[in-house]
Amino acid sequence: MSRRTASVGAATAVILLLAAVIADAHDLFLRPRDFVVRSGGEVQVRVLNGTFTSSENAVARNRLRDLVVVTPAGISHPDRSGWADSGKESHWRITLHEPGTNVLGASLEPRTIRLTGTQFDGYLREEGLPQVLAARKAARQLGDSAHERYAKHVKALVRVEGARAVLPTADTAYRVALGYAAELVPLDDPYRLRAGATLRVRALVDGRPVSNQVVQAGGRTTNGERIAQREVRTDSVGIARFRLETRGTWYVKFISMRSVPAAAGDSVNYESKWATLTFGRH
C-alpha cells in the first residue's frame, strides 16, 4: 500500500468516526405530520432523534422527565401512553381541542457519553460551540478526552383551527416558558407573522436569558428542499432573530455547554443542555 493510499484511508476513517460521533450526539426534534390541524383532531408527532428528517434511535418512554401541552386555556400533562416506539423512531399521538397556537413539549432525563479528544473537538466545531472550543485551546486541552452529561428539551408549535376565533391578546400560549433547563421561547407567533417577517426567540438556560449564545435555524420547504441552516448569536437579553422568508417546516436550536471543574467532584467534566423548537409556515 502506498503512503498516499494509507493517508487517504486514515483521513476517511477519521471522517467516518467523526460522523458517527455527531450522529451519536443526535439532535432531537418534535415534528408533527401536520402543523395546522382542526380542533378535536389527533396530532401525529414524529420524534426525530438524529436529524430534522430522520431518526437514528427511538426515545423510550421511561426516558421522559416531562411531557406537556400548553393551550390558550392552560397547561396540562397528558397520559404518556400516547408516546410509543416504532423501530428507530418514536411517535407521540395527542388530540388537541383548544383553538389557537398550542405548544407540545418534552424533556428527557440526562445521559452521559465518553468521547476521545478528536471526537469531542470535532463535535464542538460541528454543533456551534466555539466558546467551549476556544476555552479548551486556551487551556491547552485540545485533544483531551471528554466525559459529558447531556439532556435534551424539545418543543413544537401546532396551530389548532376551530369554529371560534381566538383573539391575539388571548392566544399567547406560545410565549409560556416550561421551566426546562434549556428552552427556546418565541416572542412572536410564527403563525401570525406575515411572509418574510422576523421571528424573535429567547434562549433560556436554567430559566435565565443567555447572551452571546449561538442559535441555529433551518428546515425544509413545502417541496421538501433544504432550508439552509443559518446561525446568529443572542443579544444582551437572550434574543435571537431569524427572517422567515421561506414556507415550510422550520427548526430553531441551541446547545449550552459548560466545563465542570475537577474540584466539583462530579463524574463528568462537561455538561450540556440542548433545546429545539419546531413550527410550520404554510
C-alpha positions as CSV (number, residue, x, y, z in Angstrom):
1,M,0.0,0.0,0.0
2,S,1.4,3.4,-0.9
3,R,1.8,6.2,1.6
4,R,-0.8,8.3,-0.3
5,T,-3.4,5.4,-0.2
6,A,-2.7,4.9,3.5
7,S,-3.1,8.6,4.2
8,V,-6.4,8.8,2.3
9,G,-7.6,5.7,4.2
10,A,-6.7,7.2,7.5
11,A,-8.4,10.5,6.7
12,T,-11.5,8.6,5.6
13,A,-11.5,6.7,8.9
14,V,-11.3,10.0,10.9
15,I,-14.2,11.4,8.9
16,L,-16.4,8.3,9.4
17,L,-15.5,8.3,13.1
18,L,-16.5,12.0,13.5
19,A,-19.7,11.4,11.6
20,A,-20.5,8.5,14.0
21,V,-19.9,10.8,17.0
22,I,-22.1,13.6,15.6
23,A,-24.8,11.0,14.9
24,D,-24.4,9.7,18.5
25,A,-24.9,13.3,19.8
26,H,-28.2,13.4,17.9
27,D,-30.4,16.5,17.8
28,L,-33.9,15.8,19.0
29,F,-37.0,17.3,17.3
30,L,-40.7,17.0,17.6
31,R,-42.0,17.1,14.0
32,P,-45.8,16.8,13.7
33,R,-47.1,15.4,10.5
34,D,-49.4,18.4,10.3
35,F,-48.5,21.7,12.0
36,V,-52.1,23.1,11.4
37,V,-55.0,20.9,12.5
38,R,-58.7,21.1,13.1
39,S,-60.0,21.2,16.7
40,G,-60.6,17.7,18.0
41,G,-58.1,16.2,15.6
42,E,-55.3,13.9,16.5
43,V,-51.8,15.2,16.0
44,Q,-49.3,12.6,15.0
45,V,-45.8,13.7,16.1
46,R,-42.6,12.1,14.8
47,V,-39.9,12.2,17.5
48,L,-36.7,12.5,15.5
49,N,-33.6,11.5,17.4
50,G,-30.9,12.3,14.8
51,T,-31.6,15.0,12.2
52,F,-34.6,17.0,11.2
53,T,-35.5,14.4,8.5
54,S,-34.5,11.1,10.0
55,S,-34.2,9.3,13.4
56,E,-31.3,7.0,14.4
57,N,-32.8,5.7,17.6
58,A,-36.2,5.7,19.3
59,V,-36.6,7.5,22.6
60,A,-38.1,5.1,25.2
61,R,-41.0,6.4,27.3
62,N,-39.0,5.8,30.5
63,R,-36.6,8.5,29.4
64,L,-39.3,11.2,29.6
65,R,-38.8,13.6,32.5
66,D,-41.8,15.7,31.4
67,L,-44.5,15.7,28.7
68,V,-46.7,18.8,28.4
69,V,-49.3,20.6,26.3
70,V,-49.9,24.3,26.6
71,T,-53.0,25.8,25.1
72,P,-54.7,29.2,25.4
73,A,-56.8,27.6,28.1
74,G,-53.8,26.5,30.2
75,I,-51.2,23.8,30.8
76,S,-51.8,20.0,31.0
77,H,-49.6,16.9,31.3
78,P,-51.1,14.2,29.1
79,D,-51.1,10.5,29.6
80,R,-47.7,9.2,28.4
81,S,-49.4,6.2,26.8
82,G,-49.6,8.3,23.6
83,W,-45.8,8.0,23.3
84,A,-44.6,4.8,21.6
85,D,-41.7,3.4,19.7
86,S,-41.6,2.2,16.1
87,G,-38.2,0.8,15.0
88,K,-35.7,3.6,15.2
89,E,-38.3,6.3,15.7
90,S,-40.7,7.2,18.5
91,H,-44.2,8.7,17.9
92,W,-46.4,10.8,20.1
93,R,-50.2,10.9,19.4
94,I,-52.1,13.7,21.1
95,T,-55.6,15.2,20.5
96,L,-55.8,19.0,20.6
97,H,-59.2,20.8,21.1
98,E,-58.3,24.3,22.1
99,P,-58.2,26.7,19.1
100,G,-55.1,28.9,18.8
101,T,-51.4,28.1,18.9
102,N,-50.7,25.1,21.1
103,V,-47.3,24.1,22.5
104,L,-46.1,20.5,22.7
105,G,-43.2,19.9,25.0
106,A,-41.0,17.1,26.1
107,S,-37.9,16.9,28.4
108,L,-35.6,13.9,28.7
109,E,-33.6,12.5,31.6
110,P,-29.9,13.2,31.2
111,R,-27.4,10.7,29.9
112,T,-23.6,10.6,29.7
113,I,-21.2,9.9,26.9
114,R,-17.4,9.5,26.7
115,L,-15.5,10.9,23.7
116,T,-11.9,11.0,22.6
117,G,-10.3,14.4,22.2
118,T,-10.6,14.3,18.4
119,Q,-14.2,13.3,18.6
120,F,-15.1,16.0,21.1
121,D,-13.3,18.8,19.4
122,G,-15.0,17.9,16.1
123,Y,-18.3,17.8,17.8
124,L,-17.8,21.3,19.2
125,R,-17.0,22.7,15.8
126,E,-20.0,21.0,14.2
127,E,-22.6,21.9,16.7
128,G,-21.8,25.7,17.1
129,L,-19.9,25.7,20.4
130,P,-16.9,27.9,19.5
131,Q,-16.6,29.3,23.0
132,V,-16.0,25.9,24.5
133,L,-13.5,25.1,21.8
134,A,-11.7,28.4,22.4
135,A,-11.5,27.7,26.1
136,R,-10.1,24.3,25.5
137,K,-7.5,25.8,23.2
138,A,-6.6,28.5,25.7
139,A,-6.2,25.9,28.4
140,R,-4.1,23.6,26.1
141,Q,-6.8,20.9,26.4
142,L,-7.4,20.3,22.7
143,G,-7.1,16.6,22.1
144,D,-8.1,15.8,25.7
145,S,-10.9,13.2,26.1
146,A,-14.2,14.3,27.5
147,H,-16.9,12.8,29.7
148,E,-20.2,14.7,29.0
149,R,-23.6,14.7,30.7
150,Y,-26.3,15.9,28.3
151,A,-30.1,16.5,28.5
152,K,-32.5,17.4,25.7
153,H,-35.6,19.6,25.9
154,V,-37.9,20.0,22.8
155,K,-41.0,21.9,21.8
156,A,-43.3,22.2,18.8
157,L,-45.9,24.8,17.9
158,V,-49.1,23.5,16.4
159,R,-51.9,25.7,15.1
160,V,-55.4,24.5,16.0
161,E,-58.3,25.9,14.0
162,G,-61.8,25.8,15.3
163,A,-65.3,27.2,14.9
164,R,-64.5,30.2,17.1
165,A,-61.6,32.6,16.6
166,V,-59.1,33.3,19.3
167,L,-58.1,37.0,19.8
168,P,-54.3,37.6,19.6
169,T,-54.5,39.0,23.2
170,A,-55.7,35.6,24.4
171,D,-53.6,33.5,22.0
172,T,-50.3,33.6,23.9
173,A,-49.6,30.0,24.9
174,Y,-46.5,30.1,22.6
175,R,-44.8,32.6,25.0
176,V,-45.1,30.3,28.0
177,A,-41.8,29.1,29.5
178,L,-41.9,25.5,30.5
179,G,-39.1,25.8,33.0
180,Y,-36.8,23.4,31.2
181,A,-33.0,23.5,31.8
182,A,-32.6,24.8,28.2
183,E,-35.5,26.3,26.3
184,L,-36.4,28.5,23.3
185,V,-39.4,30.8,23.9
186,P,-40.8,32.6,20.9
187,L,-41.7,36.2,21.4
188,D,-43.8,36.2,18.2
189,D,-46.3,33.7,17.0
190,P,-44.9,32.4,13.7
191,Y,-48.5,31.5,12.6
192,R,-49.4,35.2,12.8
193,L,-46.3,36.6,11.2
194,R,-46.6,37.8,7.6
195,A,-44.3,36.3,4.9
196,G,-40.7,37.5,5.2
197,A,-41.2,38.7,8.8
198,T,-38.6,38.2,11.5
199,L,-39.2,35.8,14.3
200,R,-37.7,36.6,17.7
201,V,-36.9,33.7,20.1
202,R,-35.4,34.0,23.6
203,A,-32.8,31.4,24.7
204,L,-33.1,30.4,28.3
205,V,-30.7,28.3,30.4
206,D,-31.9,27.3,33.8
207,G,-34.7,29.9,33.4
208,R,-32.5,32.8,32.7
209,P,-31.8,34.6,29.3
210,V,-28.4,33.8,27.9
211,S,-26.5,36.3,25.9
212,N,-24.0,35.7,23.1
213,Q,-25.4,32.2,22.6
214,V,-25.1,30.6,19.2
215,V,-28.6,29.7,17.9
216,Q,-29.2,27.9,14.6
217,A,-32.2,27.7,12.4
218,G,-33.2,25.8,9.2
219,G,-35.7,23.4,7.9
220,R,-37.4,22.1,4.8
221,T,-39.6,23.8,2.2
222,T,-43.1,22.7,1.3
223,N,-41.4,20.8,-1.6
224,G,-39.0,19.0,0.7
225,E,-36.0,21.1,-0.3
226,R,-33.5,22.0,2.5
227,I,-33.7,25.5,4.0
228,A,-30.1,26.2,4.5
229,Q,-29.1,26.4,8.2
230,R,-28.0,29.8,9.4
231,E,-26.8,30.9,12.8
232,V,-26.9,34.0,14.9
233,R,-25.9,35.0,18.4
234,T,-28.3,36.2,21.0
235,D,-28.3,39.8,22.2
236,S,-27.8,41.1,25.7
237,V,-31.3,39.9,26.7
238,G,-31.0,36.4,25.1
239,I,-33.0,37.2,21.9
240,A,-32.1,35.6,18.5
241,R,-33.7,36.8,15.3
242,F,-34.4,34.9,12.2
243,R,-36.1,36.1,9.0
244,L,-38.8,33.5,7.9
245,E,-38.6,34.1,4.1
246,T,-39.5,30.6,3.1
247,R,-42.6,28.5,3.6
248,G,-42.2,25.0,5.0
249,T,-41.3,23.4,8.3
250,W,-38.7,25.2,10.5
251,Y,-36.5,24.3,13.4
252,V,-34.5,26.6,15.8
253,K,-32.0,25.0,18.2
254,F,-29.1,25.7,20.5
255,I,-26.7,23.8,22.8
256,S,-25.5,25.3,26.1
257,M,-22.3,23.7,27.4
258,R,-20.1,24.3,30.4
259,S,-17.0,22.7,31.7
260,V,-17.2,21.0,35.1
261,P,-14.1,21.6,37.2
262,A,-12.4,18.6,38.9
263,A,-13.0,20.3,42.2
264,A,-16.7,19.8,41.8
265,G,-16.3,16.1,42.4
266,D,-18.6,15.2,39.5
267,S,-18.2,12.1,37.4
268,V,-18.2,14.3,34.2
269,N,-16.0,17.2,33.0
270,Y,-18.6,18.7,30.7
271,E,-22.4,19.3,30.9
272,S,-24.6,20.3,28.0
273,K,-28.2,21.3,27.7
274,W,-30.0,21.1,24.3
275,A,-33.1,22.9,23.2
276,T,-35.1,22.7,19.9
277,L,-38.3,24.4,18.7
278,T,-40.2,23.4,15.6
279,F,-43.1,25.0,13.7
280,G,-44.7,25.3,10.3
281,R,-45.0,28.1,7.8
282,H,-47.6,27.4,5.1
